[in-house]
Amino acid sequence: MPIDYRKDGRIAVFTINRPDALNSMNPELTEQLSKAMFDFRDDDNLWVGIVTGAGDRAFCAGADVATTLPRMKANRFREGTIPPTPMRGMNLWKPLIAAVNGAALGGGLEIALACDIRIASEKAIFGLPECRLGLIPGWGGTQRLARTIPLGKACEMIFTGRTIDATEAFRVGLVNKVVPPGELMNSAMQMANFVCEPAPLAVRAAKQAMMEGLERSLVEGLELEQRLEDVVLGTELFEEGTSAILGKRKPAYKAKQKLYIATKRRGAPSGRSPSLFVLLTAYRETTIAIPWPPPMHMVANPRCVLLRFISYISETIRRAPVHPIG
């Protein structure tokens, strides 16, 4: 199987498994990676994922030149031809850790960049050589590399296609840690277990605040942060965390619950009654905001109030923007 996907307690491990081809990406591998990532996203028992490559030569050497690049050319200008993944097309708020065991080139580096924490073997190398092939990094490389390391260094790597080793990757902030090859997976599992210790919904809300905040102004990002903080303050996880601290015990967190939270209308003076009731359902990746109280026409005729209320809720849910948090 091109993707070896296994579950180890709360941790999912994705191994890119084409070592004879330097773990290069072909269409079958991309499809399997997409399916595995959706399963990881939707499994409430999984809290953190680790992505690595089979063998000790390559994490992933990028696209398979013989199979993937011709397909990319044939499908250019067509949307939806590449399965959604965290690299493009899929919002994933569960943390991902890249355990980079060798060469991370092209699409391989783009996979690592889509992860939140990167741990590298001393043998790892990193590069985006697409421009040397007459392409550009097209799986998030031009966007994420420039957001991860200094812009000048990102330009140098992309424009020249040259690679950097693990030591330089650590120096410029591309990786969090460099370890001997034999310690790589143990180090990644240790990091994953550390990430599993806090409340899972809080970790996902924090990731969403950071990732979506990068696309907004500081003021808008702070507003998003406040809304997400309001969400987690209303969770059983928050109650469990504070109770555990006061009781001097280890918290016993769970990953799934429903939240009912009251919040003030934006700009309402402090101390006034909330004018917006927000129904937040932390089920997989969906939260829906429902204005309350309902419009006056709903309560004008008491005989129809229940049916109108149900219709109002249904229409609000249908038209409301979806904000993933799970």
PyMOL commands that set and color helices and strands:
alter all, ss='L'
color gray80, all
select helices_A, chain A and resi 19-21+27-42+68-74+107-113+130-133+141-148+151-160+166-171+181-196+200-213+218-233+236-247+296-298+302-319
alter helices_A, ss='H'
color red, helices_A
select strands_A, chain A and resi 3-8+11-16+48-53+58-60+96-100+103-105+117-121+125-127+164-165+177-179+257-263+276-282
alter strands_A, ss='S'
color yellow, strands_A
deselect
rebuild
show_as cartoon
